[in-house]
Amino acid sequence: MVALKTRDKLVDVARQLFAKKGVEDTTMNDIAVASKKGRRTLYTYFKSKEQIYLAVVESELERLLDAMEKVAEESISPDKKILELINAHLDIIKMAVYRNGTLRADFFRDIWRVEAIRKHFDTKEIELFRMILQEGKEMGLFDIDNVEITADILHYCIKGIEVPYIRGQIGEDLDDATGWRYVAKIVYGALGVKKER
């Protein structure tokens, strides 16, 4: 338990330093000093700055997954739930990137490095989509042939618009309500929902 708290503190301190100074300009010594844990303790948990950077990204993805799991547990119909899940995904990832200041530039520059540690999150998100799509199909809300393929495609579509969404390049002239009406139309059309409920 103490070891987990120490690791979490190191990750949080590193995240704050990366956000302020950037990953490149933050040293392992900076993290050790700011955490008041010492270099030996830091190196016990992380062998390199690369390892701690990946742990920071992983912790952000865990927050996102927790929030999405809460949405999936809500007592709302699957057609509304799928939109809430998409909204949660995009808004939370945008907040995480913006909250982390200069880490944002590193996130975009190191997208392939981020991709490598995102696999667990991606798998879990696809599972959430599958669960909701299956529920909607069983209730007769969604007219889809293959839940697994539809969940995969939905996941990759959402993932594909993350960067433009974070940068504010999607529907920048639209208010949120109008923008989400477009999203609902596209999603509901793809899922065979006849009309918005």
Accessible surface in RSA format (square Angstrom, percent):
REM  Atomic radii and reference values for relative SASA: ProtOr
REM  Chains: A
REM  Algorithm: Lee & Richards
REM  Probe-radius: 1.40
REM  Slices: 20
REM RES _ NUM      All-atoms   Total-Side   Main-Chain    Non-polar    All polar
REM                ABS   REL    ABS   REL    ABS   REL    ABS   REL    ABS   REL
RES MET A   1   173.08  89.6 128.99  85.4  44.09 105.0 112.08  95.3  61.00  80.8
RES VAL A   2   119.38  78.6 117.61 106.5   1.78   4.3 117.81 102.4   1.58   4.3
RES ALA A   3    57.74  53.1  52.59  81.2   5.15  11.7  54.82  77.2   2.92   7.7
RES LEU A   4   104.94  58.4 101.04  72.3   3.90   9.8 103.70  72.8   1.24   3.3
RES LYS A   5   138.13  67.4 132.28  81.2   5.86  13.9  77.24  69.5  60.89  64.9
RES THR A   6    15.66  11.1  13.32  13.5   2.34   5.6   5.27   7.1  10.39  15.7
RES ARG A   7    81.36  34.2  81.36  41.5   0.00   0.0  20.79  28.4  60.57  36.7
RES ASP A   8    76.91  53.9  71.64  71.3   5.27  12.5  27.31  64.3  49.60  49.5
RES LYS A   9    90.39  44.1  83.51  51.2   6.89  16.4  42.42  38.2  47.97  51.1
RES LEU A  10     0.00   0.0   0.00   0.0   0.00   0.0   0.00   0.0   0.00   0.0
RES VAL A  11     8.65   5.7   8.65   7.8   0.00   0.0   8.65   7.5   0.00   0.0
RES ASP A  12    52.21  36.6  49.77  49.5   2.43   5.8  21.72  51.1  30.48  30.4
RES VAL A  13    18.84  12.4  18.38  16.6   0.46   1.1  18.83  16.4   0.01   0.0
RES ALA A  14     0.00   0.0   0.00   0.0   0.00   0.0   0.00   0.0   0.00   0.0
RES ARG A  15    29.93  12.6  29.93  15.3   0.00   0.0   2.05   2.8  27.88  16.9
RES GLN A  16    76.30  42.7  73.55  53.8   2.74   6.5  19.32  41.1  56.98  43.2
RES LEU A  17    23.12  12.9  23.12  16.5   0.00   0.0  23.12  16.2   0.00   0.0
RES PHE A  18     0.00   0.0   0.00   0.0   0.00   0.0   0.00   0.0   0.00   0.0
RES ALA A  19    15.64  14.4  10.92  16.9   4.72  10.7  11.16  15.7   4.48  11.9
RES LYS A  20   153.74  75.0 126.32  77.5  27.42  65.3  86.19  77.6  67.56  72.0
RES LYS A  21    86.66  42.3  70.82  43.5  15.83  37.7  53.49  48.1  33.17  35.3
RES GLY A  22     9.53  11.8   0.00   N/A   9.53  11.8   9.53  26.2   0.00   0.0
RES VAL A  23     5.35   3.5   5.27   4.8   0.08   0.2   5.27   4.6   0.08   0.2
RES GLU A  24   123.83  71.1 105.26  79.6  18.57  44.2  41.75  80.8  82.08  67.0
RES ASP A  25   100.94  70.7  87.00  86.6  13.94  33.0  20.84  49.0  80.10  79.9
RES THR A  26     0.00   0.0   0.00   0.0   0.00   0.0   0.00   0.0   0.00   0.0
RES THR A  27    69.64  49.5  66.48  67.4   3.16   7.5  67.49  90.6   2.15   3.3
RES MET A  28    17.56   9.1  14.17   9.4   3.38   8.1  14.17  12.0   3.38   4.5
RES ASN A  29    63.65  43.9  62.91  60.8   0.74   1.8  12.71  30.6  50.94  49.2
RES ASP A  30    38.54  27.0  32.98  32.8   5.55  13.1   7.41  17.4  31.13  31.0
RES ILE A  31     0.00   0.0   0.00   0.0   0.00   0.0   0.00   0.0   0.00   0.0
RES ALA A  32     1.93   1.8   1.42   2.2   0.51   1.2   1.51   2.1   0.42   1.1
RES VAL A  33   103.20  67.9  90.03  81.5  13.17  31.7  97.04  84.3   6.15  16.7
RES ALA A  34    48.98  45.0  21.82  33.7  27.16  61.8  32.28  45.5  16.70  44.2
RES SER A  35     0.89   0.8   0.00   0.0   0.89   2.1   0.03   0.1   0.86   1.2
RES LYS A  36   182.48  89.0 147.64  90.6  34.83  82.9 102.13  91.9  80.34  85.6
RES LYS A  37    78.60  38.3  60.75  37.3  17.85  42.5  18.44  16.6  60.15  64.1
RES GLY A  38    35.91  44.3   0.00   N/A  35.91  44.3  33.02  90.6   2.88   6.5
RES ARG A  39   120.68  50.7 115.42  58.8   5.26  12.5  40.97  56.0  79.72  48.3
RES ARG A  40   211.53  88.8 199.63 101.8  11.90  28.3  83.29 113.8 128.25  77.7
RES THR A  41    42.15  30.0  38.44  39.0   3.71   8.8  16.08  21.6  26.07  39.4
RES LEU A  42     0.00   0.0   0.00   0.0   0.00   0.0   0.00   0.0   0.00   0.0
RES TYR A  43    75.76  35.4  73.87  42.0   1.89   4.9  55.12  41.4  20.64  25.4
RES THR A  44    92.68  65.9  68.74  69.7  23.94  57.1  57.90  77.8  34.78  52.6
RES TYR A  45    62.81  29.3  38.83  22.1  23.98  62.4  27.06  20.3  35.75  44.1
RES PHE A  46     4.94   2.5   4.94   3.1   0.00   0.0   4.94   3.0   0.00   0.0
RES LYS A  47   138.48  67.6 121.71  74.7  16.76  39.9  94.61  85.2  43.87  46.7
RES SER A  48    43.91  37.1  40.22  53.7   3.68   8.5  37.49  79.8   6.41   9.0
RES LYS A  49    51.62  25.2  48.39  29.7   3.22   7.7  35.50  32.0  16.11  17.2
RES GLU A  50    72.82  41.8  66.91  50.6   5.91  14.1  45.84  88.7  26.98  22.0
RES GLN A  51    80.30  44.9  75.69  55.3   4.62  11.0  27.21  57.9  53.09  40.3
RES ILE A  52     0.00   0.0   0.00   0.0   0.00   0.0   0.00   0.0   0.00   0.0
RES TYR A  53     0.30   0.1   0.30   0.2   0.00   0.0   0.05   0.0   0.26   0.3
RES LEU A  54    41.29  23.0  40.82  29.2   0.47   1.2  41.18  28.9   0.11   0.3
RES ALA A  55     7.16   6.6   1.77   2.7   5.39  12.3   4.53   6.4   2.63   7.0
RES VAL A  56     0.03   0.0   0.03   0.0   0.00   0.0   0.03   0.0   0.00   0.0
RES VAL A  57    10.03   6.6   8.88   8.0   1.16   2.8  10.03   8.7   0.00   0.0
RES GLU A  58    72.01  41.3  71.89  54.4   0.12   0.3  15.88  30.7  56.13  45.8
RES SER A  59    30.10  25.4  27.97  37.3   2.13   4.9  25.80  54.9   4.30   6.0
RES GLU A  60    19.07  11.0  16.20  12.3   2.87   6.8  15.54  30.1   3.53   2.9
RES LEU A  61    14.43   8.0  13.53   9.7   0.90   2.3  14.24  10.0   0.19   0.5
RES GLU A  62    97.23  55.8  95.15  72.0   2.09   5.0  34.25  66.3  62.98  51.4
RES ARG A  63   111.27  46.7 104.60  53.3   6.66  15.9  46.16  63.1  65.11  39.5
RES LEU A  64     3.27   1.8   3.27   2.3   0.00   0.0   3.27   2.3   0.00   0.0
RES LEU A  65    14.93   8.3  14.93  10.7   0.00   0.0  14.93  10.5   0.00   0.0
RES ASP A  66    79.05  55.4  76.21  75.9   2.84   6.7  18.65  43.9  60.40  60.2
RES ALA A  67    27.90  25.6  23.18  35.8   4.72  10.7  26.17  36.8   1.73   4.6
RES MET A  68     0.00   0.0   0.00   0.0   0.00   0.0   0.00   0.0   0.00   0.0
RES GLU A  69    61.64  35.4  61.23  46.3   0.40   1.0  15.02  29.1  46.61  38.1
RES LYS A  70   143.32  69.9 138.51  85.0   4.82  11.5  89.72  80.8  53.60  57.1
RES VAL A  71    16.85  11.1  16.81  15.2   0.04   0.1  16.81  14.6   0.04   0.1
RES ALA A  72     5.12   4.7   1.52   2.4   3.60   8.2   1.52   2.1   3.60   9.5
RES GLU A  73   139.08  79.8 108.85  82.3  30.23  72.0  50.16  97.0  88.91  72.6
RES GLU A  74    73.68  42.3  64.24  48.6   9.43  22.5  32.91  63.6  40.77  33.3
RES SER A  75   121.02 102.3  78.88 105.3  42.14  97.1  53.56 114.1  67.45  94.5
RES ILE A  76    59.94  34.1  45.06  33.6  14.88  35.9  53.70  38.7   6.24  16.9
RES SER A  77    22.68  19.2  10.91  14.6  11.77  27.1  14.87  31.7   7.81  10.9
RES PRO A  78     1.09   0.8   1.09   1.0   0.00   0.0   1.09   0.9   0.00   0.0
RES ASP A  79     0.00   0.0   0.00   0.0   0.00   0.0   0.00   0.0   0.00   0.0
RES LYS A  80    84.86  41.4  82.86  50.8   2.01   4.8  75.05  67.5   9.82  10.5
RES LYS A  81    13.73   6.7  13.73   8.4   0.00   0.0   0.00   0.0  13.73  14.6
RES ILE A  82     0.00   0.0   0.00   0.0   0.00   0.0   0.00   0.0   0.00   0.0
RES LEU A  83    27.77  15.5  26.94  19.3   0.83   2.1  27.30  19.2   0.47   1.3
RES GLU A  84    76.01  43.6  74.55  56.4   1.46   3.5   6.87  13.3  69.14  56.4
RES LEU A  85     0.00   0.0   0.00   0.0   0.00   0.0   0.00   0.0   0.00   0.0
RES ILE A  86     1.13   0.6   1.13   0.8   0.00   0.0   1.13   0.8   0.00   0.0
RES ASN A  87    44.52  30.7  44.48  43.0   0.04   0.1   3.03   7.3  41.50  40.1
RES ALA A  88    14.60  13.4   7.06  10.9   7.53  17.1  14.26  20.1   0.34   0.9
RES HIS A  89     0.00   0.0   0.00   0.0   0.00   0.0   0.00   0.0   0.00   0.0
RES LEU A  90     3.92   2.2   3.92   2.8   0.00   0.0   3.92   2.7   0.00   0.0
RES ASP A  91    52.54  36.8  51.49  51.2   1.06   2.5  19.25  45.3  33.29  33.2
RES ILE A  92    32.62  18.6  32.62  24.3   0.00   0.0  32.62  23.5   0.00   0.0
RES ILE A  93     8.46   4.8   8.00   6.0   0.46   1.1   8.46   6.1   0.00   0.0
RES LYS A  94    65.35  31.9  65.35  40.1   0.00   0.0  29.60  26.6  35.76  38.1
RES MET A  95   119.27  61.8 114.77  76.0   4.51  10.7  77.93  66.3  41.35  54.8
RES ALA A  96    12.64  11.6  11.83  18.3   0.80   1.8  12.20  17.2   0.44   1.2
RES VAL A  97     8.70   5.7   5.05   4.6   3.65   8.8   8.70   7.6   0.00   0.0
RES TYR A  98   101.04  47.2  85.90  48.9  15.14  39.4  62.58  47.0  38.46  47.4
RES ARG A  99   109.16  45.8  81.07  41.3  28.10  66.9  66.12  90.4  43.05  26.1
RES ASN A 100     4.40   3.0   4.40   4.2   0.00   0.0   1.24   3.0   3.16   3.1
RES GLY A 101    30.77  37.9   0.00   N/A  30.77  37.9  29.58  81.2   1.18   2.7
RES THR A 102    65.63  46.7  58.27  59.1   7.36  17.5  63.69  85.5   1.94   2.9
RES LEU A 103     9.43   5.2   9.43   6.7   0.00   0.0   9.43   6.6   0.00   0.0
RES ARG A 104    84.04  35.3  83.37  42.5   0.67   1.6   8.49  11.6  75.55  45.8
RES ALA A 105    55.81  51.3  46.34  71.5   9.48  21.6  52.61  74.1   3.21   8.5
RES ASP A 106     4.88   3.4   4.88   4.9   0.00   0.0   0.10   0.2   4.78   4.8
RES PHE A 107    21.12  10.6  21.12  13.1   0.00   0.0  21.12  12.8   0.00   0.0
RES PHE A 108    39.13  19.6  24.27  15.0  14.87  38.7  24.78  15.0  14.35  41.1
RES ARG A 109   149.34  62.7 116.80  59.5  32.54  77.5  73.40 100.3  75.94  46.0
RES ASP A 110    28.47  19.9  23.58  23.5   4.89  11.6   5.06  11.9  23.41  23.3
RES ILE A 111    48.06  27.3  48.06  35.8   0.00   0.0  48.06  34.6   0.00   0.0
RES TRP A 112   203.44  81.6 195.54  94.6   7.90  18.6 171.45  91.4  31.99  51.9
RES ARG A 113    63.74  26.8  54.21  27.6   9.53  22.7  37.79  51.7  25.95  15.7
RES VAL A 114     0.94   0.6   0.94   0.9   0.00   0.0   0.94   0.8   0.00   0.0
RES GLU A 115    40.52  23.3  38.95  29.5   1.56   3.7  15.64  30.3  24.87  20.3
RES ALA A 116    63.67  58.5  46.39  71.6  17.29  39.3  49.75  70.1  13.92  36.9
RES ILE A 117    32.32  18.4  20.23  15.1  12.09  29.1  26.03  18.7   6.28  17.1
RES ARG A 118     2.90   1.2   2.90   1.5   0.00   0.0   0.22   0.3   2.68   1.6
RES LYS A 119   144.93  70.7 142.75  87.6   2.17   5.2  88.22  79.4  56.71  60.4
RES HIS A 120   115.22  63.0 106.25  73.9   8.97  22.9  75.58  77.9  39.63  46.1
RES PHE A 121     3.41   1.7   2.62   1.6   0.79   2.0   2.64   1.6   0.77   2.2
RES ASP A 122    12.86   9.0  12.86  12.8   0.00   0.0   7.42  17.5   5.45   5.4
RES THR A 123    75.72  53.9  71.91  72.9   3.82   9.1  49.13  66.0  26.60  40.2
RES LYS A 124    71.40  34.8  70.54  43.3   0.87   2.1  22.65  20.4  48.75  51.9
RES GLU A 125     0.00   0.0   0.00   0.0   0.00   0.0   0.00   0.0   0.00   0.0
RES ILE A 126    19.11  10.9  19.11  14.2   0.00   0.0  19.11  13.8   0.00   0.0
RES GLU A 127    82.82  47.6  77.02  58.3   5.80  13.8  33.44  64.7  49.38  40.3
RES LEU A 128    20.75  11.6  20.14  14.4   0.61   1.5  20.71  14.5   0.04   0.1
RES PHE A 129     0.00   0.0   0.00   0.0   0.00   0.0   0.00   0.0   0.00   0.0
RES ARG A 130    79.49  33.4  78.89  40.2   0.60   1.4  22.05  30.1  57.44  34.8
RES MET A 131    96.34  49.9  85.75  56.7  10.60  25.2  54.24  46.1  42.11  55.8
RES ILE A 132     0.04   0.0   0.04   0.0   0.00   0.0   0.04   0.0   0.00   0.0
RES LEU A 133     0.00   0.0   0.00   0.0   0.00   0.0   0.00   0.0   0.00   0.0
RES GLN A 134    70.03  39.2  70.03  51.2   0.00   0.0  32.14  68.4  37.88  28.7
RES GLU A 135    64.15  36.8  61.17  46.3   2.98   7.1  27.64  53.5  36.51  29.8
RES GLY A 136     0.00   0.0   0.00   N/A   0.00   0.0   0.00   0.0   0.00   0.0
RES LYS A 137    76.57  37.4  65.58  40.2  11.00  26.2  41.07  37.0  35.50  37.8
RES GLU A 138   132.64  76.2  93.22  70.5  39.42  93.9  43.43  84.0  89.21  72.8
RES MET A 139   110.16  57.1  75.33  49.9  34.84  82.9  80.60  68.5  29.56  39.2
RES GLY A 140    65.41  80.7   0.00   N/A  65.41  80.7  32.27  88.6  33.13  74.2
RES LEU A 141    28.35  15.8  20.36  14.6   7.99  20.1  23.37  16.4   4.98  13.4
RES PHE A 142     7.09   3.5   0.00   0.0   7.09  18.4   0.71   0.4   6.37  18.2
RES ASP A 143   102.00  71.4  82.69  82.3  19.30  45.6  20.53  48.3  81.47  81.2
RES ILE A 144    13.69   7.8   5.15   3.8   8.54  20.6   8.68   6.3   5.01  13.6
RES ASP A 145   139.53  97.7 112.38 111.9  27.15  64.2  36.98  87.0 102.55 102.3
RES ASN A 146    60.70  41.9  55.43  53.6   5.27  12.7  17.68  42.5  43.03  41.6
RES VAL A 147     8.25   5.4   6.30   5.7   1.96   4.7   6.30   5.5   1.96   5.3
RES GLU A 148    93.00  53.4  92.98  70.3   0.01   0.0  37.61  72.7  55.39  45.2
RES ILE A 149    98.73  56.2  98.25  73.2   0.48   1.2  98.73  71.1   0.00   0.0
RES THR A 150    26.67  19.0  24.87  25.2   1.80   4.3  13.81  18.6  12.86  19.4
RES ALA A 151     0.00   0.0   0.00   0.0   0.00   0.0   0.00   0.0   0.00   0.0
RES ASP A 152    47.13  33.0  47.13  46.9   0.00   0.0  12.71  29.9  34.42  34.3
RES ILE A 153   102.04  58.1  98.87  73.7   3.17   7.6 101.88  73.4   0.16   0.4
RES LEU A 154    17.61   9.8  15.33  11.0   2.28   5.7  17.44  12.2   0.17   0.5
RES HIS A 155     0.00   0.0   0.00   0.0   0.00   0.0   0.00   0.0   0.00   0.0
RES TYR A 156   125.09  58.4 117.44  66.8   7.65  19.9  80.20  60.3  44.89  55.3
RES CYS A 157    71.96  54.4  60.65  67.6  11.31  26.6  25.98  65.8  45.98  49.6
RES ILE A 158     9.65   5.5   9.65   7.2   0.00   0.0   9.65   6.9   0.00   0.0
RES LYS A 159    34.05  16.6  26.03  16.0   8.02  19.1  19.01  17.1  15.04  16.0
RES GLY A 160    55.45  68.4   0.00   N/A  55.45  68.4  34.43  94.5  21.03  47.1
RES ILE A 161    63.84  36.3  63.84  47.6   0.00   0.0  63.84  46.0   0.00   0.0
RES GLU A 162     5.89   3.4   5.89   4.5   0.00   0.0   0.61   1.2   5.29   4.3
RES VAL A 163    41.86  27.5  41.48  37.6   0.38   0.9  41.48  36.0   0.38   1.0
RES PRO A 164    40.58  29.6  40.54  37.0   0.04   0.1  40.58  33.5   0.00   0.0
RES TYR A 165    41.83  19.5  40.36  23.0   1.47   3.8  27.92  21.0  13.91  17.2
RES ILE A 166     0.79   0.4   0.51   0.4   0.28   0.7   0.51   0.4   0.28   0.8
RES ARG A 167   125.79  52.8  98.92  50.4  26.87  64.0  27.90  38.1  97.89  59.3
RES GLY A 168    32.60  40.2   0.00   N/A  32.60  40.2  25.14  69.0   7.46  16.7
RES GLN A 169   105.39  58.9  85.24  62.3  20.15  48.0  28.17  60.0  77.22  58.6
RES ILE A 170    84.44  48.1  64.85  48.3  19.59  47.2  67.34  48.5  17.10  46.4
RES GLY A 171    35.03  43.2   0.00   N/A  35.03  43.2  18.69  51.3  16.34  36.6
RES GLU A 172   131.17  75.3  95.37  72.2  35.79  85.2  33.93  65.6  97.23  79.4
RES ASP A 173   140.53  98.4 103.51 103.0  37.02  87.5  39.32  92.5 101.22 100.9
RES LEU A 174    75.00  41.8  55.56  39.7  19.44  48.9  58.38  41.0  16.62  44.7
RES ASP A 175    89.37  62.6  74.33  74.0  15.04  35.6  50.81 119.6  38.56  38.5
RES ASP A 176   118.93  83.3 110.99 110.5   7.94  18.8  32.23  75.9  86.70  86.5
RES ALA A 177    65.32  60.1  50.74  78.3  14.58  33.2  60.71  85.5   4.61  12.2
RES THR A 178    28.80  20.5  28.80  29.2   0.00   0.0  18.36  24.7  10.45  15.8
RES GLY A 179    19.64  24.2   0.00   N/A  19.64  24.2  18.10  49.7   1.54   3.4
RES TRP A 180    58.73  23.6  56.53  27.4   2.20   5.2  42.78  22.8  15.94  25.9
RES ARG A 181   141.72  59.5 136.37  69.5   5.35  12.7  61.68  84.3  80.03  48.5
RES TYR A 182   123.52  57.7 122.60  69.8   0.92   2.4  76.98  57.9  46.54  57.4
RES VAL A 183    41.08  27.0  39.89  36.1   1.19   2.9  41.05  35.7   0.03   0.1
RES ALA A 184     2.73   2.5   2.73   4.2   0.00   0.0   2.73   3.8   0.00   0.0
RES LYS A 185   158.40  77.3 145.90  89.5  12.51  29.8  94.54  85.1  63.86  68.0
RES ILE A 186   125.15  71.2 116.85  87.1   8.30  20.0 123.43  88.9   1.72   4.7
RES VAL A 187    11.38   7.5   9.29   8.4   2.09   5.0  11.38   9.9   0.00   0.0
RES TYR A 188    11.87   5.5  11.87   6.8   0.00   0.0   9.87   7.4   2.00   2.5
RES GLY A 189    53.89  66.5   0.00   N/A  53.89  66.5  33.70  92.5  20.19  45.2
RES ALA A 190    79.17  72.8  44.17  68.2  35.00  79.6  57.11  80.4  22.06  58.4
RES LEU A 191     2.71   1.5   2.71   1.9   0.00   0.0   2.71   1.9   0.00   0.0
RES GLY A 192    19.45  24.0   0.00   N/A  19.45  24.0  15.96  43.8   3.49   7.8
RES VAL A 193    16.08  10.6   4.85   4.4  11.22  27.0   5.21   4.5  10.87  29.5
RES LYS A 194   179.40  87.5 143.41  88.0  35.98  85.7 115.88 104.3  63.52  67.7
RES LYS A 195   159.55  77.8 149.31  91.6  10.24  24.4 100.85  90.8  58.70  62.5
RES GLU A 196   106.90  61.4  81.54  61.7  25.35  60.4  24.43  47.3  82.46  67.3
RES ARG A 197   137.16  57.6  92.36  47.1  44.81 106.7  60.73  83.0  76.44  46.3
END  Absolute sums over single chains surface
CHAIN  1 A    11056.5       9366.6       1689.9       6237.2       4819.3
END  Absolute sums over all chains
TOTAL         11056.5       9366.6       1689.9       6237.2       4819.3
